[in-house]
């Protein structure tokens, strides 16, 4: 099966450091690898409302939700491109993952089975130089992959706060060149780097 990457941009700044880092990593993908980018900040996706136990029928999917769900299912590799905000994912990235709770039940209860075996990745810029401050973000993505039966490719971390500052993190740019190479392992508990 040909790999197809879905890059989900979730930063509050256009052309932010996380996005620049993701582009650097994506440039290294072999020719013929599918790549699609969706900017979560531009999609009309309301806050998720959990209606599982209300007795109400599920809300119909809005156009952007359908687009996002279908793009997710069409990808072999899902890349969350989110800066580190308050030690975790941005609100836009978290909202996207919250919608997985709905998609597990409607409109296709087979969502979890369809996601099994795919790979979840993260690309993150942060103001800190200490990588351990990104542990909550990394664990969120890892545990999501475990729950869904997915592979976890890890999180490409880099230091950069001001626009373009990521280009000064030469070690991260070097890691980006091989970040998507090879096959990621099936995610399992406990998490170990």
C-alpha positions in Angstrom: 0.0 0.0 0.0 1.4 3.4 -1.0 1.8 5.7 2.0 -0.3 8.8 2.2 0.4 11.5 4.8 -2.2 13.8 6.2 -0.6 16.9 7.8 -3.0 18.6 10.2 -1.8 22.1 10.9 -3.0 23.2 14.4 -0.9 26.3 15.2 -2.3 29.7 15.9 0.4 31.4 13.7 0.4 31.0 9.9 3.7 29.5 8.7 4.6 28.9 12.3 7.7 27.0 13.5 5.9 23.7 13.8 4.6 24.0 10.3 8.1 24.9 9.0 9.6 21.9 10.8 6.8 19.6 9.3 7.5 20.9 5.8 11.2 20.1 6.3 10.4 16.6 7.3 7.8 16.2 4.5 10.4 17.2 1.8 12.3 14.1 2.6 9.4 11.7 1.8 10.0 9.6 -1.3 8.5 10.7 -4.6 5.0 9.3 -5.1 4.2 9.5 -1.4 0.8 11.1 -1.0 0.7 14.3 1.0 -2.3 16.4 2.0 -2.4 19.4 4.4 -5.5 20.6 6.2 -5.4 23.7 8.4 -7.5 22.9 11.5 -7.6 26.6 12.3 -9.5 27.3 9.1 -12.0 24.5 9.3 -15.5 25.3 10.7 -15.5 22.7 13.4 -17.4 23.6 16.5 -16.3 22.4 19.9 -17.1 18.8 20.4 -20.3 18.0 22.4 -20.4 14.5 23.9 -24.0 13.3 23.5 -23.4 9.6 24.0 -25.7 9.3 27.1 -28.3 11.9 26.3 -30.7 9.8 24.4 -30.6 12.4 21.6 -29.8 11.3 18.0 -26.2 12.2 17.0 -25.8 15.5 15.3 -25.4 15.4 11.6 -21.9 16.0 10.3 -21.2 19.5 9.0 -19.3 19.8 5.7 -15.9 20.5 7.3 -16.3 17.6 9.7 -17.1 15.2 6.9 -14.0 16.5 4.9 -11.8 16.0 8.0 -13.1 12.5 8.8 -12.7 11.3 5.2 -9.2 12.8 4.9 -8.3 11.0 8.2 -9.5 7.7 6.9 -7.8 8.2 3.5 -4.4 8.6 5.1 -2.0 5.9 6.2 0.0 8.4 8.3 -1.6 11.2 10.3 0.7 14.0 11.4 -0.5 16.4 14.1 1.5 19.6 13.6 1.0 21.5 16.8 3.1 23.9 18.8 3.5 23.1 22.5 0.8 25.2 24.2 0.7 24.9 28.0 2.6 21.7 27.9 0.2 19.9 25.5 -1.5 20.1 22.1 -3.1 23.3 20.8 -6.9 23.6 21.2 -7.4 23.0 17.5 -5.5 19.7 17.6 -7.3 18.6 20.8 -10.7 19.4 19.2 -9.8 17.2 16.2 -8.9 14.3 18.5 -12.1 14.9 20.5 -14.1 14.3 17.3 -12.6 10.8 17.1 -14.9 10.1 20.1 -17.9 10.8 17.9 -16.5 9.0 14.9 -16.0 5.8 17.0 -19.8 5.7 17.1 -21.3 7.7 14.2 -21.5 7.9 11.3 -19.3 4.8 11.0 -18.8 2.5 14.0 -15.9 0.9 12.2 -13.7 4.0 12.6 -11.5 2.4 15.2 -11.0 -0.8 13.2 -10.2 1.3 10.1 -7.6 3.3 12.0 -5.8 0.3 13.4 -2.4 -0.2 11.9 -2.1 3.4 10.6 0.6 5.6 12.0 0.2 8.7 14.3 3.0 11.3 14.4 3.6 14.6 16.0 5.7 17.6 14.9 6.1 20.3 17.6 8.0 23.5 18.1 8.3 24.8 21.7 10.0 27.7 23.5 11.8 25.3 25.9 15.1 23.6 25.3 14.2 20.8 27.8 12.3 18.1 25.8 10.7 16.6 28.9 8.3 19.6 29.1 6.6 18.2 26.0 5.9 14.8 27.7 2.1 15.5 28.2 1.8 16.2 24.4 3.8 13.1 23.5 1.8 10.9 25.9 -1.5 12.2 24.5 -0.5 11.2 21.0 1.1 7.9 22.2 -1.9 6.9 24.3 -4.3 7.8 21.5 -2.3 5.5 19.2 -2.4 2.7 21.7 -6.2 3.0 22.2 -6.8 3.0 18.4 -4.4 0.1 17.7 -2.2 2.4 15.7 1.5 2.7 15.2 3.3 5.6 16.9 6.1 7.3 15.0 6.9 9.7 17.9 7.1 13.4 18.1 9.7 15.5 16.3 10.6 18.3 18.8 12.4 21.5 18.1 13.0 24.8 19.9 11.6 27.9 18.4 9.4 30.7 19.6 9.8 33.7 17.3 8.7 33.3 13.7 11.3 31.3 11.8 13.4 30.6 14.9 13.1 26.9 14.3 15.7 27.3 11.5 18.3 27.9 14.2 17.7 24.4 15.7 20.1 22.6 13.4 19.8 19.3 15.4 16.1 19.3 14.9 16.4 20.1 11.2 18.8 17.2 10.9 16.3 14.8 12.7 13.6 16.0 10.4 15.5 14.6 7.4 14.9 11.0 8.7 11.9 11.4 10.9 9.4 9.7 8.6 11.8 7.0 7.4 11.1 3.4 8.2 8.1 1.8 9.8 6.9 2.9 13.2 6.2 0.3 15.9 2.8 -0.6 17.1 2.0 1.6 20.1 1.9 -0.2 23.4 1.8 0.6 27.1 4.1 1.5 28.9 5.5 4.3 26.8 9.2 4.3 26.4 11.3 6.5 24.1 
